[in-house]
Amino acid sequence: MTTPQASAAASALAALLPSPSPLETTQQPSGSAPSGTVGVGVDFVGAVSAELALVLSARAEAGVRAAGGTGTVALADVLRPAFEAATAEFGSGVLGEVSERDAAALFADPEAAIFTFTDAGNGAAGQEPFASLALRIRQPAGSGHTELTAHKLGRIHDVEMALSVVIGRTRMSVANVLGLEPGNVVDLDRSAGSPADVLLNGRLIAHGEVVVVDQDYAVRITKILDTAETVG
């Protein structure tokens, strides 16, 4: 099932795939089988959850491995930024572990949106696509009407959740990451003094400022975001 979000996610992923030329994204009929040598997939859980599976052609696999350099960087690690860009179209959430896997089941799912990515010079009839993507968007979190009672919430009262504070982000190529040395400075996407993001299990819930308490870093909450702001 193709939605504007699915199409936007496919385009965002295609933009970050290592390819010799820009990729053209084309929607395919539901249930279309992929052609390629290796499948890589990931799950995303958030305001909108999704399953993604990418199948690479032989030349795409070679390009991705070359982008990882001569070290031991895994195929999944090189592709993670592309999956991050795709799932950013779904809003806040947590991206799972990217791993090589069999993608046949997701491509066969009638609810999955199917896209092919074609590089310039290989768009002739019969040519294998550079890569194929299957994407299934699940029911948005919180869309049901189950009543939350104190008794039901008690079932998860001792479940631990990860609270993290982000002071900025940046995007770097794998080659630049491998070239980092002590003393290097990495520029972030926000200026000094800007509020930090407070995330609960990867979802933005508040803004705050970093402070020092008894020689330890802490964050003072300056704004709690409502549901519309956290989803948007």
C-alpha positions as CSV (number, residue, x, y, z in Angstrom):
1,M,0.0,0.0,0.0
2,T,1.6,3.2,-1.1
3,T,1.2,6.5,0.8
4,P,2.8,9.9,0.4
5,Q,4.9,9.0,3.5
6,A,6.1,5.8,1.8
7,S,7.0,7.6,-1.4
8,A,8.9,10.3,0.5
9,A,10.7,7.6,2.5
10,A,11.8,5.8,-0.7
11,S,13.1,9.0,-2.3
12,A,15.0,9.9,0.9
13,L,16.6,6.5,1.0
14,A,17.5,6.6,-2.7
15,A,19.2,9.9,-2.3
16,L,21.8,8.4,0.2
17,L,22.5,5.1,-1.6
18,P,26.1,5.0,-2.9
19,S,25.6,5.0,-6.7
20,P,27.6,6.3,-9.7
21,S,24.7,8.6,-10.8
22,P,21.4,9.9,-9.3
23,L,18.8,7.2,-8.8
24,E,15.3,7.4,-10.3
25,T,12.5,6.0,-8.0
26,T,9.7,4.1,-9.5
27,Q,6.7,2.6,-7.8
28,Q,6.0,-1.1,-8.6
29,P,2.8,-3.2,-8.3
30,S,2.1,-4.8,-4.9
31,G,3.8,-8.2,-4.5
32,S,6.5,-7.5,-7.1
33,A,9.5,-9.8,-6.6
34,P,12.9,-8.2,-6.2
35,S,16.0,-9.1,-8.2
36,G,19.4,-8.8,-6.6
37,T,22.1,-10.5,-4.6
38,V,21.6,-9.4,-1.0
39,G,18.8,-8.2,1.2
40,V,19.2,-5.7,4.1
41,G,16.4,-4.7,6.4
42,V,15.4,-2.8,9.5
43,D,12.4,-2.2,11.7
44,F,11.3,1.3,12.8
45,V,9.1,1.9,15.9
46,G,7.6,5.3,16.6
47,A,4.6,7.6,16.0
48,V,4.4,5.7,12.7
49,S,6.1,2.3,12.6
50,A,7.4,0.5,9.6
51,E,9.3,-2.4,8.2
52,L,11.8,-1.8,5.4
53,A,13.8,-4.3,3.2
54,L,16.3,-3.3,0.6
55,V,17.6,-5.7,-2.1
56,L,20.8,-4.7,-3.8
57,S,21.9,-5.7,-7.3
58,A,25.5,-6.9,-7.7
59,R,26.7,-3.5,-8.8
60,A,24.8,-1.8,-6.0
61,E,26.4,-4.2,-3.5
62,A,29.8,-3.5,-4.9
63,G,29.2,0.2,-4.6
64,V,28.0,0.0,-1.0
65,R,31.0,-2.1,0.0
66,A,33.4,0.3,-1.7
67,A,31.8,3.2,0.2
68,G,32.7,1.4,3.4
69,G,36.4,1.7,2.6
70,T,39.0,-1.0,2.9
71,G,38.3,-1.6,6.6
72,T,35.8,-4.1,8.2
73,V,32.8,-1.8,8.0
74,A,29.7,-4.0,7.5
75,L,27.3,-3.6,4.6
76,A,24.5,-2.8,7.1
77,D,26.5,0.0,8.7
78,V,27.1,1.7,5.4
79,L,23.4,1.6,4.6
80,R,22.2,2.8,8.0
81,P,22.3,6.5,7.1
82,A,20.0,5.8,4.1
83,F,17.5,4.0,6.4
84,E,17.7,6.8,8.9
85,A,16.9,9.4,6.2
86,A,14.0,7.2,5.0
87,T,12.4,6.7,8.5
88,A,12.9,10.4,9.4
89,E,9.8,10.9,7.1
90,F,7.8,9.0,9.7
91,G,8.6,11.4,12.6
92,S,10.1,10.5,16.0
93,G,10.9,6.9,16.7
94,V,13.6,4.3,17.2
95,L,15.4,2.7,14.3
96,G,16.4,-0.9,15.0
97,E,19.5,-2.8,14.0
98,V,20.1,-2.8,10.3
99,S,21.0,-6.4,9.2
100,E,21.3,-8.6,6.2
101,R,18.1,-10.7,5.9
102,D,15.8,-12.5,3.6
103,A,13.5,-9.9,2.1
104,A,11.2,-12.2,0.2
105,A,8.4,-12.2,2.7
106,L,8.1,-8.4,2.9
107,F,8.1,-8.0,-0.8
108,A,5.3,-10.6,-1.1
109,D,3.2,-8.8,1.6
110,P,0.2,-7.2,-0.2
111,E,0.3,-4.3,2.3
112,A,3.9,-3.4,1.4
113,A,4.8,-0.6,-1.0
114,I,7.3,-1.6,-3.6
115,F,9.8,0.7,-5.3
116,T,12.8,0.2,-7.6
117,F,15.8,2.5,-8.0
118,T,17.3,2.8,-11.4
119,D,20.6,4.5,-12.1
120,A,21.3,6.4,-15.3
121,G,22.3,4.2,-18.3
122,N,20.5,1.1,-16.8
123,G,16.9,2.0,-17.4
124,A,16.4,0.0,-20.6
125,A,13.8,-2.7,-20.6
126,G,15.1,-5.9,-19.1
127,Q,17.9,-4.3,-17.2
128,E,18.1,-5.2,-13.5
129,P,17.3,-2.2,-11.2
130,F,20.1,-0.8,-9.0
131,A,18.1,-1.8,-5.9
132,S,14.5,-2.6,-4.8
133,L,12.7,-1.5,-1.7
134,A,9.8,-3.0,0.2
135,L,8.2,-0.8,2.8
136,R,5.3,-1.6,5.1
137,I,3.8,1.1,7.3
138,R,2.1,-0.3,10.4
139,Q,-0.9,1.2,12.3
140,P,0.2,4.4,13.9
141,A,0.9,4.1,17.6
142,G,-2.0,5.3,19.7
143,S,-4.6,5.0,17.0
144,G,-6.6,2.4,18.8
145,H,-9.2,3.1,21.4
146,T,-8.1,0.8,24.2
147,E,-8.8,2.4,27.6
148,L,-5.7,2.8,29.8
149,T,-6.5,2.1,33.4
150,A,-4.2,2.3,36.4
151,H,-4.4,-1.6,36.6
152,K,-3.2,-2.0,33.0
153,L,-0.5,0.6,33.5
154,G,0.7,-1.3,36.5
155,R,1.8,-4.1,34.2
156,I,4.7,-2.0,32.9
157,H,5.5,0.1,36.0
158,D,8.9,-1.5,36.3
159,V,9.9,-1.4,32.6
160,E,13.1,0.6,32.1
161,M,13.2,3.3,29.4
162,A,16.2,5.1,28.0
163,L,16.2,8.9,28.5
164,S,18.8,10.7,26.3
165,V,19.8,14.3,25.7
166,V,21.0,15.5,22.3
167,I,22.8,18.8,22.0
168,G,23.2,18.6,18.2
169,R,23.5,16.3,15.2
170,T,25.6,16.1,12.1
171,R,25.9,13.8,9.0
172,M,29.3,12.4,8.0
173,S,30.4,10.0,5.4
174,V,31.9,6.7,6.5
175,A,35.3,7.8,5.2
176,N,35.2,10.9,7.4
177,V,34.2,8.9,10.5
178,L,37.1,6.5,9.9
179,G,39.4,9.5,9.6
180,L,38.6,11.0,13.0
181,E,41.5,11.5,15.3
182,P,41.8,12.9,18.9
183,G,41.6,16.7,18.7
184,N,39.4,16.8,15.7
185,V,36.3,19.1,15.9
186,V,32.9,17.9,14.7
187,D,30.5,20.7,13.8
188,L,26.9,20.2,15.0
189,D,23.7,21.5,13.5
190,R,22.9,24.1,16.2
191,S,24.6,27.0,17.8
192,A,26.0,27.3,21.3
193,G,23.3,28.0,23.9
194,S,20.5,26.5,21.8
195,P,18.2,24.1,23.8
196,A,19.0,20.4,23.9
197,D,16.5,17.8,22.9
198,V,15.3,15.3,25.5
199,L,14.3,12.0,24.1
200,L,12.5,9.0,25.7
201,N,13.2,5.8,23.9
202,G,14.2,7.9,20.9
203,R,11.1,10.1,20.9
204,L,11.4,13.8,21.5
205,I,9.4,14.8,24.6
206,A,11.0,18.0,25.9
207,H,13.7,20.7,25.4
208,G,16.2,21.7,28.1
209,E,19.5,23.3,28.9
210,V,22.7,21.5,30.0
211,V,23.9,22.5,33.5
212,V,26.5,21.3,35.9
213,V,25.3,19.9,39.3
214,D,28.0,18.8,41.8
215,Q,30.5,18.5,39.0
216,D,28.2,16.3,37.0
217,Y,26.4,17.2,33.8
218,A,22.6,17.4,34.0
219,V,19.7,18.9,32.0
220,R,17.2,21.5,33.2
221,I,13.9,21.0,31.5
222,T,12.7,24.2,29.9
223,K,9.7,23.0,27.9
224,I,7.6,19.8,27.9
225,L,6.2,19.1,24.4
226,D,2.6,18.1,23.8
227,T,1.6,15.2,21.6
228,A,1.2,17.2,18.4
229,E,4.8,18.7,18.8
230,T,6.4,15.3,19.6
231,V,4.8,13.6,16.6
232,G,5.4,16.5,14.2
